[in-house]
Amino acid sequence: IASGAASVNAAGETQKLSSLGFYSSDVFQVKPDATKTLRPMLSALEPKEAISKTLLAKEVRAVFLGEHHDSPRDHELQADIIRAIKASRKASQPMAVGLEAFQKKFQPVLDAYIAGKISDSDLEDQTEWKTRWFWPFENYLPVFQLCRAEKIPIIALNVDSEDLSLVEVGGLKNLGKEALQKYIPDPQGFSKFSSTTAFKEYLEYVVVPSYVSHQRMGILRTTITGLKLDQDMSIANFVSGRLLWDESMGSSAASWVKANPGGFFIGLIGADHVKFGCGVPARCARSLASPNTPSPQSAIRTVLLNASPDDTSRDPNGAASESKLTLQLRYAAIDGDGAPPVIGGDAKVDIPAARAVGQASGAVLPVADLLWFSAGALR
């Protein structure tokens, strides 16, 4: 993008250039297909239409933008989407941006930054960015500076490293009751969420290959805090850490939405936590469910930014296996058709179970509601 390098400065003129690029970006709506033909489609949308008709549809309360943490292009696009959403809403309507990049303990630092009390460099130092997140801080500056200029609160979504490390060593049982309550305020819903066939399909397709990939890279001998392990972290503890991570982000987003009637939440998190829905988005949807929301997932929209086949494919060895984007996962087979899913199950049971916890409304898990590509990315 022409405005890429300069956008880190977030000067007014640069923001205008970035916005011009935004209207040349490419957006596609994912149209899943749960019939025997299993032929999901992509439908092109104009960026303005994607904002007004999909992300800001009447029932929507939260949107999750799946990023590549190291991509300046993704973060510029996030800033543009936030700006467009802000411009489309009334000034009096509350709005917040939540980030995976910040751990919960640093919420007071984020509040001070938005209030203009500390600088960009103070934000980096006081959130211990270099030891807790690692990805280039400057790539995120277009988002941070936009939020400060527009007085949009930034919400810390992530688990504190000290607590995640305990889980990586000894599982969820290694966390004390107080910490568990902080991250998992709805233990019954958390357990129910993990029991569905849809979630098990997601786990096998998304999370298990991630474990294998980490194993191949030789990075399972240390916890997130750098604690050395005698052997590779067990897959059970790896998965427990991942579920805690997702539950923390989903429940934190839902808490803000419930505390701000009429508010709109934008979550900036890794694509792995967004794709196929059963990571953070569905957990947020489940936490928002009430007797008045028989279809809780309708309150959530998901977007993958600059997605590639590597982002959507699965390989048991932790490597990309497809040359095309995978647009959906099937988890509930039609009786007698002999087709996937990997896990299998009874559609009459599996679909209502997934719907009840915000995971899906049909027999497939769409990769996202929208695929959004920066201007020029497809050319």
C-alpha positions in Angstrom: 0.0 0.0 0.0 1.4 3.4 -0.9 0.7 4.8 2.5 2.3 1.8 4.3 5.6 3.0 5.8 4.4 6.6 6.5 1.2 5.5 8.3 3.2 4.7 11.5 3.4 8.5 12.0 -0.4 8.7 12.1 -0.3 12.3 10.9 -3.6 13.6 9.6 -2.5 13.6 5.9 -1.3 10.1 6.2 -4.6 9.0 7.7 -6.4 10.5 4.7 -4.1 8.6 2.3 -4.7 5.3 4.2 -8.5 5.9 4.0 -8.3 6.4 0.2 -6.6 3.0 0.0 -9.3 1.5 2.1 -11.9 2.3 -0.5 -9.9 0.3 -3.0 -9.6 -2.7 -0.8 -11.2 -6.0 -1.8 -13.9 -7.5 0.4 -15.7 -10.9 -0.1 -18.6 -12.3 1.9 -18.3 -16.0 2.6 -21.5 -17.9 1.7 -21.2 -21.4 3.3 -23.0 -24.4 1.8 -24.0 -27.3 4.1 -25.8 -29.3 1.4 -24.4 -32.4 -0.2 -22.7 -30.4 -2.9 -20.6 -28.6 -0.3 -19.8 -25.7 -2.5 -19.2 -22.5 -0.5 -19.0 -19.3 -2.5 -17.5 -15.8 -2.2 -19.5 -12.8 -3.1 -17.7 -9.4 -3.7 -18.8 -6.4 -1.6 -17.8 -2.8 -1.7 -16.0 -1.7 1.5 -18.8 0.8 2.4 -21.3 -2.0 1.9 -19.3 -4.4 4.0 -19.3 -1.8 6.8 -22.9 -0.8 6.7 -24.7 -4.0 5.8 -22.5 -6.7 7.4 -20.4 -5.3 10.3 -23.0 -2.7 11.4 -26.1 -4.8 10.8 -28.7 -4.0 13.5 -28.1 -7.1 15.6 -24.3 -6.9 15.6 -22.6 -6.0 18.8 -19.0 -7.1 18.2 -16.6 -7.7 15.3 -13.4 -9.6 15.4 -10.6 -8.8 12.9 -8.2 -11.7 12.4 -4.7 -10.4 11.9 -1.2 -11.5 11.1 0.7 -10.1 14.1 3.8 -9.1 12.0 1.9 -7.5 9.1 2.0 -3.7 8.9 -0.6 -4.0 6.1 -3.0 -5.8 8.4 -2.7 -3.2 11.1 -3.2 -0.3 8.7 -6.3 -2.1 7.4 -7.6 -2.5 11.0 -7.1 1.2 11.6 -9.1 2.0 8.4 -11.9 -0.3 9.4 -12.1 1.2 12.9 -12.1 4.6 11.4 -14.9 3.7 8.9 -17.0 2.2 11.7 -16.5 5.2 14.0 -17.5 7.5 11.2 -20.7 5.5 10.6 -21.9 5.6 14.2 -23.3 8.5 16.3 -20.7 10.2 18.4 -22.7 9.4 21.6 -22.7 5.7 20.9 -19.9 3.9 22.9 -17.2 2.0 21.1 -14.1 0.1 22.2 -11.2 -1.7 20.6 -9.9 -4.8 22.3 -6.4 -6.2 21.7 -4.9 -9.7 22.1 -1.5 -7.9 22.3 -2.2 -6.5 25.8 -2.6 -8.5 29.0 -5.3 -7.8 31.5 -3.0 -6.5 34.2 -2.1 -3.5 32.1 -5.6 -2.0 31.6 -4.7 1.0 33.8 -1.8 1.8 31.4 -4.1 1.6 28.4 -6.6 4.0 30.1 -3.8 6.4 30.8 -2.7 6.3 27.2 -6.1 7.0 25.8 -6.4 9.9 28.3 -3.3 11.4 26.8 -1.3 11.0 30.1 1.5 8.9 28.6 3.3 8.7 25.3 3.7 5.9 22.7 7.0 4.9 24.1 5.6 4.9 27.6 2.8 2.6 26.4 5.4 0.2 25.0 7.5 0.2 28.2 4.7 0.1 30.8 2.9 -2.8 29.1 6.3 -4.7 29.0 5.6 -5.2 25.3 9.1 -6.5 24.4 8.9 -9.4 26.8 5.2 -10.2 26.6 4.2 -9.7 23.0 7.4 -9.6 20.9 5.8 -8.5 17.6 6.9 -5.1 16.2 5.3 -2.4 18.3 5.5 0.2 15.5 3.3 -1.9 13.3 0.4 -1.4 15.8 0.8 2.4 16.1 -1.8 3.3 13.4 -4.4 1.6 15.6 -3.1 2.9 18.9 -2.8 6.5 17.7 -6.2 6.4 16.0 -7.9 5.2 19.2 -6.2 7.9 21.3 -7.1 10.7 18.8 -10.7 9.5 18.7 -10.9 8.7 22.4 -11.8 5.1 21.7 -11.1 3.0 24.8 -8.5 0.2 24.3 -9.4 -3.0 26.2 -6.7 -5.6 27.3 -8.0 -9.0 26.3 -5.2 -11.4 27.0 -4.3 -13.7 29.8 -1.4 -12.5 32.1 1.8 -14.4 31.2 2.3 -15.5 34.8 -1.1 -17.3 34.8 -0.8 -18.8 31.3 2.6 -20.2 32.3 1.0 -22.1 35.2 -1.5 -23.7 32.9 1.3 -24.7 30.4 3.0 -26.5 33.3 0.1 -28.1 35.0 -3.2 -27.5 33.2 -6.2 -25.5 34.4 -6.1 -27.1 37.8 -2.8 -25.3 38.4 -4.6 -22.0 38.5 -6.2 -20.8 41.7 -9.9 -20.3 42.1 -9.6 -16.5 41.9 -7.6 -16.6 38.7 -10.0 -19.1 37.1 -12.9 -16.9 37.9 -11.1 -13.9 36.4 -10.6 -15.7 33.0 -13.5 -18.2 33.1 -16.5 -16.4 34.7 -18.9 -19.0 33.3 -17.4 -22.4 34.0 -20.6 -24.3 33.1 -20.8 -22.6 29.7 -17.0 -23.2 29.2 -17.4 -26.9 29.8 -20.5 -27.1 27.6 -18.7 -25.2 24.8 -15.9 -27.8 24.7 -18.3 -30.8 24.5 -19.8 -30.2 21.0 -18.9 -32.1 17.9 -18.4 -28.7 16.1 -15.7 -27.8 18.7 -14.0 -31.2 18.4 -13.8 -30.8 14.7 -12.4 -27.3 15.1 -9.9 -28.6 17.7 -8.6 -31.3 15.3 -8.4 -28.9 12.3 -7.0 -25.8 13.9 -5.5 -26.4 17.4 -3.9 -29.8 17.1 -1.9 -28.9 14.0 -0.7 -25.8 15.8 0.7 -28.0 18.6 2.5 -30.2 16.0 3.9 -27.1 14.4 5.2 -25.8 17.7 6.7 -29.2 18.4 8.5 -29.3 15.0 9.9 -25.8 15.7 11.2 -27.1 19.1 9.5 -24.4 21.2 7.5 -26.6 23.5 10.3 -26.9 26.1 9.6 -23.4 27.5 6.5 -21.7 28.9 5.4 -18.2 27.8 7.4 -16.8 30.7 10.6 -18.6 29.7 10.4 -21.4 32.3 12.4 -24.4 31.1 10.5 -27.7 30.9 12.2 -31.2 31.1 10.2 -32.4 28.2 7.8 -31.0 25.5 4.7 -29.4 26.9 1.9 -32.0 26.8 -0.8 -31.5 24.2 -3.4 -31.4 27.0 -1.6 -28.5 28.7 -1.1 -26.8 25.3 -4.8 -27.1 24.5 -5.7 -25.9 28.0 -3.6 -22.8 27.6 -5.2 -22.1 24.2 -8.7 -22.5 25.6 -7.9 -20.2 28.5 -6.5 -17.7 26.1 -9.6 -17.8 23.9 -12.1 -17.8 26.8 -10.4 -14.8 28.4 -10.6 -12.8 25.2 -14.2 -13.8 24.4 -15.5 -13.2 27.9 -13.7 -9.9 28.2 -15.2 -8.7 24.9 -18.7 -9.8 26.1 -18.3 -8.1 29.5 -17.6 -4.8 27.8 -20.6 -5.2 25.4 -22.9 -6.1 28.3 -21.7 -3.1 30.4 -22.2 -0.7 27.5 -25.8 -0.9 26.1 -25.8 0.2 22.5 -22.0 -0.1 22.4 -19.9 -1.7 19.6 -16.8 -3.7 20.2 -13.9 -4.4 17.7 -11.5 -7.2 18.7 -8.0 -7.2 17.1 -6.7 -10.8 17.5 -4.7 -13.4 15.6 -6.3 -15.0 12.6 -6.0 -18.4 14.3 -8.3 -17.2 17.1 -10.9 -16.0 14.6 -11.0 -18.5 11.8 -13.8 -21.1 11.8 -15.5 -19.3 14.6 -14.9 -21.7 17.6 -12.1 -19.7 19.1 -12.8 -16.2 20.4 -15.9 -15.2 18.4 -18.2 -18.1 19.5 -17.0 -17.7 23.1 -18.0 -14.1 23.0 -21.4 -15.1 21.5 -22.0 -17.7 24.1 -21.3 -15.2 26.9 -23.8 -12.7 25.3 -26.5 -15.3 25.1 -29.8 -14.7 26.9 -33.4 -15.8 26.6 -33.9 -12.9 24.2 -31.1 -14.1 21.9 -32.0 -17.5 20.6 -29.3 -17.3 18.0 -26.4 -15.7 19.9 -23.9 -15.9 17.0 -26.0 -13.3 15.2 -24.5 -10.6 17.4 -21.0 -11.4 16.2 -19.2 -10.9 12.9 -15.8 -12.2 11.9 -13.2 -10.9 9.4 -10.0 -12.5 8.2 -7.5 -9.9 6.9 -5.3 -10.6 3.9 -5.9 -14.4 4.2 -3.8 -16.9 2.4 -4.2 -20.7 1.9 -1.7 -21.1 4.7 -4.2 -19.5 7.1 -7.0 -21.9 6.3 -5.5 -25.2 5.5 -4.8 -28.2 7.7 -2.0 -30.7 7.8 -1.5 -33.2 10.7 2.2 -32.4 10.5 1.6 -28.7 11.1 2.3 -27.5 7.5 0.1 -26.0 4.9 -1.5 -28.6 2.6 -3.7 -26.6 0.2 -3.2 -24.1 -2.6 -6.7 -22.6 -2.2 -8.5 -21.0 0.6 -10.7 -23.4 2.7 -14.0 -21.6 3.2 -15.7 -23.9 5.7 -15.4 -27.0 7.9 -18.1 -29.5 8.0 -18.9 -31.1 11.4 -22.4 -32.5 10.9 -22.8 -35.0 8.1 -26.1 -35.5 6.3 -27.4 -39.0 7.1 -26.1 -41.6 4.8 -24.1 -39.4 2.4 -20.8 -40.9 3.4 -19.0 -37.5 3.3 -16.8 -35.8 5.9 -16.4 -34.5 8.6 -13.3 -35.9 10.2 -15.0 -36.3 13.6 -18.4 -37.4 12.5 -21.6 -37.2 14.5 -25.4 -37.0 14.5 -26.6 -33.8 12.7 -29.9 -33.8 14.6 -27.9 -33.5 17.9 -24.8 -31.7 16.7 -26.3 -28.7 15.0 -28.6 -27.6 17.9 -25.7 -28.1 20.3 -23.4 -25.9 18.3 -26.1 -23.3 17.8 -26.8 -23.2 21.6 -23.3 -22.1 22.4 -22.8 -19.7 19.5 -20.6 -21.8 17.4 -22.7 -22.2 14.2 -26.2 -22.0 12.9 -25.8 -24.8 10.3 -23.8 -28.0 9.7 -20.6 -26.2 8.7 -18.2 -23.7 10.3 -17.5 -20.9 7.9 -13.9 -19.7 7.9 -15.3 -16.1 8.6 -18.1 -13.8 7.6 -15.8 -11.7 5.4 -12.4 -12.0 3.8 -10.9 -8.5 3.5 -7.8 -7.7 1.5 -5.7 -4.5 1.5 -5.7 -2.4 -1.7 -3.5 -4.1 -4.3 -3.0 -7.3 -2.3 -4.8 -9.5 -4.9 -3.1 -7.9 -7.9 
